[in-house]
Amino acid sequence: MDDSGTDTEVDGLLLRWRQGRLDALELFAAVRGAMYQGARRGIHSITSADPDPHHVEDAVYEAFEQLKKKDPADVSSVTGLAKMIAHRRGQDLGRGVVREREGIKDLLADRVATAAVEFHDDDVRAAEEDERVAALEVVPYG
């Protein structure tokens, strides 16, 4: 994956993380762009569509939570790892989107389910009559 520079070039990011001198806000600020890029690409690789910004946010959040749990001693590139995790979480989320779409398609294809929501003329007339009766009952006297 394309990284826009090494962590040593970004104010010693990896070294500060390993030394415990990097809080969550600073860490997020440093990897934010890479994570959003990775999440968008991950979702797009599965859905073949522009990802919903909310889905990207969700993937980035999950990825950042996972990144925070990593041992800095085992990491060679914070930015690269953040981007990779975000890409994978984006793919996971993209798979969920595809499953949801397929579920909706299956539901619409199921004639029994769609028949249950079809309206018949008698139902419409009865609902209109109920509305007229309800409107007459609500008229205030005075």
ABEGO torsion letter per residue (X at the ends): XBBAEBAAABGGAAAAAAAGABBAAAAAAAAAAAAAAAAAAAAAAAAGBBBBAAAAAAAAAAAAAAAAABBAAABABAAAAAAAAAAAAAAAAAAAAAAAAAAAAAAAABAAAAAAABBBAAAAAAAAAAAAAAAAAABBBX
